Amino acid sequence: MKITVLGAAGNVGRRIVNEALSRGHEVTAVVRSADRIHELSPAAIGQTGDASNIHDIVRLSTGQDLVVNATRSVTSNAEEVVIVTETIMEGLASTGVRLLIVGGAASLTVPGANGKKVIDDPQFLAPSLRHIGEASVAQYEACRGEMRVDWSYLSPPADLKPGKRTGQYRLGGDEMVVDSQGTSTLSIEDLAVVVLDEAETPRHHQTRFTAAY
Ligand SMILES: NC(=O)c1ccc[n+]([C@@H]2O[C@H](COP(=O)([O-])OP(=O)(O)OC[C@H]3O[C@@H](n4cnc5c(N)ncnc54)[C@H](OP(=O)(O)O)[C@@H]3O)[C@@H](O)[C@H]2O)c1
């Protein structure tokens, strides 16, 4: 497959690039500044582009099979995240390319908590980080109702950090996946496995899904 990864030098993006390359895909890895191209695997096609620029989205998606958005704004500003999401949707509506967004966990519901959302549960999101949760809630809302693009929105578990690639995970929908201890966790390496499994065998169309151990 020909896959474009936006935010390719980020914590999540670089692992998605590496997982895609290891599976033999042709990867266009997009960074905002040419200074960061050297951080990318030499096996990827390094390109510069801004996800809030529709001309860049059209240019970087034309002829591709899939675009993965792994960008995160520095301030996690909800307004900026929505602009980026809407710009990507607009661009892909014109090029007809499928989209997989790596978003946030905040809008997931907490199992057994009467519909309470992760953003409102300090066990999973510290109140000091609420603005980050609000940005991801706004991002997901910007996707819902978008009928022109074949999109899917992957909510990571509450606890996502670098670790080992095990290839193991469980999928969920709108409810956070937790283990027997009530924790919701995944390594970023395994999140990249989830992304590439979905890329190769699409199961989620115009909907959200999640994954955790
Ligand atoms: N538990 C959770 O819910 C959870 C945990 C972690 C991550 N995430 C999500 O995973 C995604 C990626 O996070 P991350 O940790 O990998 O972030 P990160 O390490 O900060 O990387 C984000 C990348 O996005 C790039 N970027 C930002 N705005 C852009 C734009 N307009 N156009 C192109 N590139 C842009 C940045 O490039 P520059 O270097 O140019 O700024 C940066 O390389 C985010 O959506 C984040 O919310 C969720």
Ligand as a Chemical Component Dictionary entry (heavy atoms), coordinates in Angstrom:
data_LIG
# 
_chem_comp.id                   LIG 
_chem_comp.type                 NON-POLYMER 
_chem_comp.pdbx_formal_charge   0 
_chem_comp.three_letter_code    LIG 
# 
loop_
_chem_comp_atom.comp_id 
_chem_comp_atom.atom_id 
_chem_comp_atom.alt_atom_id 
_chem_comp_atom.type_symbol 
_chem_comp_atom.charge 
_chem_comp_atom.model_Cartn_x 
_chem_comp_atom.model_Cartn_y 
_chem_comp_atom.model_Cartn_z 
_chem_comp_atom.pdbx_ordinal 
LIG N1  N1  N 0  -3.966 8.507  25.686 1  
LIG C1  C1  C 0  -4.184 9.277  24.631 2  
LIG O1  O1  O 0  -5.324 9.652  24.336 3  
LIG C2  C2  C 0  -3.029 9.700  23.770 4  
LIG C3  C3  C 0  -1.725 9.571  24.234 5  
LIG C4  C4  C 0  -0.676 9.979  23.384 6  
LIG C5  C5  C 0  -0.951 10.493 22.107 7  
LIG N2  N2  N 1  -2.252 10.593 21.717 8  
LIG C6  C6  C 0  -2.585 11.143 20.384 9  
LIG O2  O2  O 0  -1.723 10.654 19.381 10 
LIG C7  C7  C 0  -1.505 11.681 18.408 11 
LIG C8  C8  C 0  0.013  11.903 18.227 12 
LIG O3  O3  O 0  0.565  12.254 19.488 13 
LIG P1  P1  P 0  2.151  12.245 19.746 14 
LIG O4  O4  O 0  2.350  11.916 21.174 15 
LIG O5  O5  O -1 2.852  11.426 18.710 16 
LIG O6  O6  O 0  2.508  13.769 19.524 17 
LIG P2  P2  P 0  3.955  14.438 19.267 18 
LIG O7  O7  O 0  5.039  13.531 19.682 19 
LIG O8  O8  O 0  3.872  15.799 19.859 20 
LIG O9  O9  O 0  4.023  14.541 17.679 21 
LIG C9  C9  C 0  3.090  15.291 16.979 22 
LIG C10 C10 C 0  3.669  15.655 15.642 23 
LIG O10 O10 O 0  2.655  16.372 14.938 24 
LIG C11 C11 C 0  3.308  17.333 14.156 25 
LIG N3  N3  N 0  2.354  18.382 13.814 26 
LIG C12 C12 C 0  1.654  19.174 14.649 27 
LIG N4  N4  N 0  0.838  19.996 13.956 28 
LIG C13 C13 C 0  1.031  19.700 12.637 29 
LIG C14 C14 C 0  0.508  20.198 11.422 30 
LIG N5  N5  N 0  -0.389 21.208 11.406 31 
LIG N6  N6  N 0  0.938  19.658 10.251 32 
LIG C15 C15 C 0  1.854  18.664 10.238 33 
LIG N7  N7  N 0  2.404  18.148 11.367 34 
LIG C16 C16 C 0  2.008  18.663 12.546 35 
LIG C17 C17 C 0  4.447  17.836 15.030 36 
LIG O11 O11 O 0  5.419  18.362 14.194 37 
LIG P3  P3  P 0  6.368  19.607 14.612 38 
LIG O12 O12 O 0  7.612  18.950 15.101 39 
LIG O13 O13 O 0  6.529  20.334 13.335 40 
LIG O14 O14 O 0  5.641  20.397 15.671 41 
LIG C18 C18 C 0  4.891  16.558 15.725 42 
LIG O15 O15 O 0  5.945  15.925 15.056 43 
LIG C19 C19 C 0  -2.260 12.928 18.920 44 
LIG O16 O16 O 0  -3.526 12.985 18.305 45 
LIG C20 C20 C 0  -2.420 12.649 20.383 46 
LIG O17 O17 O 0  -3.567 13.275 20.920 47 
LIG C21 C21 C 0  -3.284 10.206 22.505 48 
# 
loop_
_chem_comp_bond.comp_id 
_chem_comp_bond.atom_id_1 
_chem_comp_bond.atom_id_2 
_chem_comp_bond.value_order 
_chem_comp_bond.pdbx_ordinal 
LIG N1  C1  SING 1  
LIG C1  O1  DOUB 2  
LIG C1  C2  SING 3  
LIG C2  C3  SING 4  
LIG C2  C21 DOUB 5  
LIG C3  C4  DOUB 6  
LIG C4  C5  SING 7  
LIG C5  N2  DOUB 8  
LIG N2  C6  SING 9  
LIG N2  C21 SING 10 
LIG C6  O2  SING 11 
LIG C6  C20 SING 12 
LIG O2  C7  SING 13 
LIG C7  C8  SING 14 
LIG C7  C19 SING 15 
LIG C8  O3  SING 16 
LIG O3  P1  SING 17 
LIG P1  O4  DOUB 18 
LIG P1  O5  SING 19 
LIG P1  O6  SING 20 
LIG O6  P2  SING 21 
LIG P2  O7  DOUB 22 
LIG P2  O8  SING 23 
LIG P2  O9  SING 24 
LIG O9  C9  SING 25 
LIG C9  C10 SING 26 
LIG C10 O10 SING 27 
LIG C10 C18 SING 28 
LIG O10 C11 SING 29 
LIG C11 N3  SING 30 
LIG C11 C17 SING 31 
LIG N3  C12 SING 32 
LIG N3  C16 SING 33 
LIG C12 N4  DOUB 34 
LIG N4  C13 SING 35 
LIG C13 C14 SING 36 
LIG C13 C16 DOUB 37 
LIG C14 N5  SING 38 
LIG C14 N6  DOUB 39 
LIG N6  C15 SING 40 
LIG C15 N7  DOUB 41 
LIG N7  C16 SING 42 
LIG C17 O11 SING 43 
LIG C17 C18 SING 44 
LIG O11 P3  SING 45 
LIG P3  O12 DOUB 46 
LIG P3  O13 SING 47 
LIG P3  O14 SING 48 
LIG C18 O15 SING 49 
LIG C19 O16 SING 50 
LIG C19 C20 SING 51 
LIG C20 O17 SING 52 
# 
